[in-house]
Amino acid sequence: MQDSIMDWFAQNAGLTIGIMMVPMILLFACYIKSYVRIYSPGVEWRHYRKGKLYNTSDGGMVVRIPFLDRVEVGDGPTYYKGSIIDPLEKSLKKEITVQAEIREVWDAWTTLDGVKSFFAPDAKIDLRLGGPYEMYFNPNATLGSRGGENLRILSYLPPEMISFEWNAPPDFRRIRKVKTWIVVQLKSEVQGRTQVTLTHCGWQDGLEWDEVYNYFEKAWTLVLERLQQRFLYGPIDWESIMNE
């Protein structure tokens, strides 16, 4: 009987292989169904491996490893997923002293004419809770590529503190929609000077986040230096800077 069965399998090798492949095909189909996802363009996803951010993008295919990976999905400018690092553990802090009274420095940070004198060539500001705080470093670019866009004021205490949302530059497309936040604190000093402390919080883990951190390490230094120059020599000449 056993020999007859073996003979049958030997004579029908193709069918035998087909029968053996069926369970493998079914297992593979179950894996594809459970652990492979293809998202439409514009759908943001974040891929985590062992609890750490592994990759993020909008649209395309994601392949997960069972028990090690997870994927979080969101869309739109309010998409905010992932683990935020405690500001006590990681924040970017810059300080400078400017030759101006605290009220003058406050106006520089909180009015349209003020921010255009040192921060950006154009802007949109409405000093109220939830009001816009947008800086257009490239005003002539297309919508979404002008600089700090779709950002709002989180809190303020005249003339000592203002906090607002911030995001990554347009070149960092994958994490640009994830909002961080800035706290600017002002403190009066002797001889009509004001100490300015800028703290950038809301960082997350990942190589691209490290690149953005390094970018703002230099960028905020430049912004504060321009604030200082604005009170020493007058408003920044944006036309000459943009033509360089």
RAZITA-V448212 format. One line per field, one symbol per residue. psi: psi as a letter, one per 30 degrees, with the letter a starting at -180 (. if undefined). burial: I if it has 9 or more other C-alpha atoms within 8 Angstrom, else O. A space follows every 50 residues. Layout:
psi=???
burial=???
//
This chain:
psi=eeeeeeeeeefheeeeeeeffeeeeeeeeeeeeegkkjklkfjklkjkkh fkkelkaklakkkkkkffllkkklllfgkilljkkkffejljkkklklil leeeeeeefgleeeefffelflljkjilkflkikkjfiffllkfgfbjlh llkelljkhfkkkllllllffieegefkkalkkkkkkkllhglkkkkkkj lglllleeeeeeeeefeeeeeeeeeeeeeefefllkieeeeff.
burial=OOOOOOOOIOOOOOOIOOOOOOOOOOOOOOIIOOIIIOIOOOIIIIIIIO OOIIOIIIIIOOOIOOOOIOIOOIIOOOIOOOOOIOIOOIIIOIIIIIII IIOOIIIIOIIIOIIIIIIIIIIIIOIOIOIIIIIIIIOOOOOOOIIIIO IIIIIIOOOIIIIIIIIIIIOIIOIIIIIIIIIIIIIIOOOIIIIIIIII IIIIIIOOIIOIIOOOIOOIIOIIIIIIIIIOOOIIOOOOOOOO
//
